[in-house]
């Protein structure tokens, strides 16, 4: 079993969503692969690329709190 939330429709990993105050909402997750109706599917100015997330993660000592929904492998590859 994966430690990440997976989409029940397509099996891809679900992404976390920021709430209206800009904090990561721990309960709301979306699938960027199979949900065409999802308002979060469009590129968001506040979203982080894997490269930006990797820089932040690395500068914070590879702390798990700064992984922004990416896996350690994804972040390592982006460095």
PyMOL commands that set and color helices and strands:
alter all, ss='L'
color gray80, all
select helices_A, chain A and resi 50-59+64-66+72-78
alter helices_A, ss='H'
color red, helices_A
select strands_A, chain A and resi 15-18+24-30
alter strands_A, ss='S'
color yellow, strands_A
deselect
rebuild
show_as cartoon
